[in-house]
């Protein structure tokens, strides 16, 4: 019996990454970055929009957080959606 995952049953002999690419989902591109840098890079391009609306964006992250492995583009897209909604 084949494996099952969120995308449905696995196809015999078909690699997971191949199914994801065919479905329009690219495999994650993980990079190591500190949470502070990740958030700053996502928020900085939004500052002009915020300022135009009379808002100030402030980032407050604890010092000393370790690097994390993330798909930077995906996480930056999520942060952008959270800030702009």
C-alpha positions as CSV (number, residue, x, y, z in Angstrom):
1,X,0.0,0.0,0.0
2,X,1.4,3.5,-0.9
3,X,2.2,6.3,1.5
4,X,-0.3,9.1,2.1
5,X,0.5,12.7,2.8
6,X,-1.3,16.1,2.6
7,X,-1.0,16.0,-1.2
8,X,-2.7,12.6,-1.4
9,X,-1.4,9.1,-2.0
10,X,2.1,8.7,-3.3
11,X,2.6,7.4,-6.8
12,X,4.8,4.4,-7.1
13,X,8.4,5.4,-8.0
14,X,7.6,9.1,-8.1
15,X,9.8,11.2,-5.9
16,X,8.1,13.6,-3.5
17,X,9.9,16.7,-4.9
18,X,8.8,15.8,-8.4
19,X,5.1,15.7,-7.4
20,X,5.5,19.1,-5.6
21,X,7.0,20.8,-8.6
22,X,4.4,19.4,-10.9
23,X,1.6,20.6,-8.6
24,X,3.1,24.1,-8.7
25,X,4.8,23.9,-5.2
26,X,8.5,24.3,-5.4
27,X,10.6,22.5,-2.8
28,X,11.7,24.9,0.0
29,X,15.0,26.6,-0.4
30,X,16.3,26.7,3.2
31,X,18.8,29.2,4.4
32,X,20.2,30.0,7.8
33,X,19.3,33.5,9.2
34,X,18.6,35.1,12.5
35,X,15.0,35.9,13.2
36,X,15.9,39.6,13.6
37,X,17.5,39.8,10.2
38,X,14.6,37.8,8.6
39,X,12.0,40.1,10.0
40,X,14.0,43.3,9.3
41,X,14.5,42.3,5.6
42,X,10.7,41.6,5.3
43,X,9.6,44.8,7.0
44,X,12.1,47.3,5.6
45,X,10.4,47.5,2.1
46,X,7.1,48.2,3.8
47,X,8.3,51.2,5.8
48,X,7.5,53.7,3.1
49,X,3.9,52.5,2.8
50,X,3.5,52.7,6.6
51,X,5.0,56.2,6.8
52,X,2.6,57.4,4.1
53,X,-0.2,56.3,6.3
54,X,1.2,57.9,9.4
55,X,2.4,54.6,10.9
56,X,5.7,53.6,12.3
57,X,7.0,50.0,12.0
58,X,9.1,48.9,15.0
59,X,10.8,45.6,15.2
60,X,11.5,44.2,18.7
61,X,13.2,40.9,18.9
62,X,15.2,39.4,21.8
63,X,19.0,39.5,21.6
64,X,20.9,36.3,21.1
65,X,18.3,34.3,19.2
66,X,20.0,31.5,17.3
67,X,19.9,31.2,13.5
68,X,17.1,29.3,12.0
69,X,16.8,27.4,8.8
70,X,13.9,28.8,6.8
71,X,12.5,29.2,3.3
72,X,13.3,32.9,3.4
73,X,11.0,33.9,0.5
74,X,8.1,32.1,1.9
75,X,8.5,33.5,5.4
76,X,9.0,37.0,4.1
77,X,5.8,36.7,2.1
78,X,3.9,35.6,5.3
79,X,5.3,38.5,7.3
80,X,4.4,40.9,4.5
81,X,0.8,39.6,4.4
82,X,0.6,39.9,8.2
83,X,1.8,43.5,8.2
84,X,-0.2,44.7,5.2
85,X,-3.6,43.2,6.3
